[in-house]
């Protein structure tokens, strides 16, 4: 049993942004937060989170997007 304090509610709301597929299940969000905290304590930390997020935006921009943006600015 856990009382949902303001701090825990805020953490669950943040977790719902991180894991939108679990947004409607506060229990699942809490389990996910506990798992993420455990991984952080065990040494995964930020590196594990970055590895998990790696490639998340792949395909969001066309291959030549950088070149096109650079071409818009005179040197």
C-alpha positions in Angstrom: 0.0 0.0 0.0 1.3 3.4 -1.0 -0.2 6.8 -0.3 -0.2 9.0 -3.4 1.4 12.2 -2.0 1.8 15.3 -4.2 5.4 14.2 -4.9 4.4 10.7 -5.9 1.5 12.1 -8.1 4.0 14.4 -9.8 6.4 11.5 -10.4 3.6 9.4 -11.9 2.5 12.3 -14.1 6.1 12.7 -15.3 6.3 8.9 -15.9 3.1 9.1 -18.0 4.9 11.5 -20.3 7.9 9.1 -20.5 5.8 6.0 -21.0 2.5 7.3 -22.7 1.4 3.7 -23.4 1.0 3.3 -19.6 -0.8 6.6 -19.1 -4.0 5.1 -17.9 -2.4 2.6 -15.5 -0.9 4.4 -12.4 0.1 1.0 -11.0 2.1 0.1 -14.1 3.7 3.6 -14.1 4.7 3.1 -10.5 6.3 -0.3 -11.3 8.1 1.3 -14.3 9.4 4.0 -12.1 10.6 1.5 -9.5 12.3 -0.5 -12.3 14.0 2.6 -13.6 15.1 3.6 -10.2 16.5 0.2 -9.5 18.4 0.3 -12.8 19.8 3.7 -11.9 20.9 2.5 -8.5 22.5 -0.7 -10.0 24.6 1.4 -12.3 22.5 1.7 -15.4 21.7 5.3 -14.7 21.7 7.9 -17.4 23.7 5.7 -19.8 21.0 3.1 -19.8 18.3 5.7 -20.4 20.2 7.2 -23.3 20.8 3.7 -24.8 17.0 3.0 -24.5 16.2 6.3 -26.2 18.9 6.0 -28.8 17.3 6.0 -32.3 13.9 7.2 -31.1 13.9 10.0 -33.6 15.3 8.0 -36.5 13.4 8.9 -39.6 11.9 12.1 -38.1 13.9 14.3 -40.5 14.8 13.6 -44.1 18.4 12.5 -44.7 19.4 15.8 -46.2 17.7 18.0 -43.6 20.9 19.4 -42.2 22.3 20.2 -45.6 19.1 22.0 -46.6 19.1 24.1 -43.4 22.8 25.0 -43.8 22.1 26.0 -47.4 19.6 28.6 -46.2 22.3 30.6 -44.4 25.0 32.5 -46.2 28.5 31.9 -45.1 
